Amino acid sequence: MAIGAKSAGKGRPLAALFLLSLLWALDGLGPDLLPALRHSLMPAMERQVITCALLAILAAAYALKRRGPLPDGRSALAWAGIGLLLFAAPIMLAAVAQGWVSQLERVAIFSLTPVIAVVLEPHLGNAQQRGNGALTAALAAVAGALCILPFALPSTPGAAAAVLVIVLASACAAVGNCLAVRLASFNSGGTPALCAAIAGGSAALAFAVASACTEHAHLRFSQNLAQLVWLSLIDVPALMLLFWLLRQMSATCMTTRFILAPLLTVMAGIALEQPPVTTRMILGVLLMAGGAAWILFAPDDDERGDSIRLM
């Protein structure tokens, strides 16, 4: 199969990644797109409990319907750890630093996730060592995010520690993605849906503990109906796409969602609010788009020397 067929094979994963990023961007714009969400605020951890629990329930139901093989104890434990590392740890760490680091600053710091994935995937995942081009592209995307998103250097030790906590959260997301891709590609036991159910269930349990300890959550369906509908239509499908992509592309490519989602949000904000377009804004958009495009479309090192071959 030639280059054209190989490129065509990437079409569905790239479309799924773009849709995942779009759903994340819509989630950030939720209160603006659906004003009812402003009147049905839900505690952050409670919202994550519901999202991950819905993922676990739907994935488990699908797995039972397909009657696939059950994972062994070691694989089940590994996927439970993936759920904690990929979902629970980043969100909980970000919540710890919430009072010190603004939401936009957190988004800017999380743009480091592809950089960390480029460095760690050859050691933690199953990908070959990438060339300097991928690392340069990831760093360029970070520079673009810093051009657009406000980020102030920490002025106190507490603020500096909070920034380091967000960097650690970004590293957890990158490491979790690398390990998840490795487990999925090795087909380590159990169907993909059942693995997603285990990961979602472990994350839901962790969020439930955090919610019980830090929030006074009282789920009222009548008041939170808009939130529940939004989670079902936006957040849960995004997580389903995430697990489907684990067997379709590298962790580095998957982490470009931390670049694409903010980029789509910025583009939507420009289109809706029509602010003055500055040179810095244009440069930031170009760097983010160009960096993500290079990571997604540039050939891997093992393809450059033998790009025309049978699949």
Buried (B, 14 or more C-beta within 10 A) or exposed (E): EEEEEBEEEBEEBBEBBBEBBBBBBBBBBBEBBBEEBEEBEBBBBBBBBBBBBBBBBBBBEBBEEEEBEEBEEEBBEBBBBBBBBBBBBBBBBBBBBBEBBBEBBBBBBBBBBBBBBBBBBBEBBBBEEBBEBBBEBBBBBBBBBBBBBEBEEBEEEEBEEBBBBBBBBBBBBBBBBBBBBBBBBEEBBBBBBBBBBBBBBBBBBBBBBBBEEEBEBEEEEEEBEBBBBBBBEBBBBBBBBBBBBBEBBBBBBBBBBBBBBBBBBBBBBBEEEEEEEEEEBEBBBEBBBBBBBBBBEBBBBEBEEEEEEEE
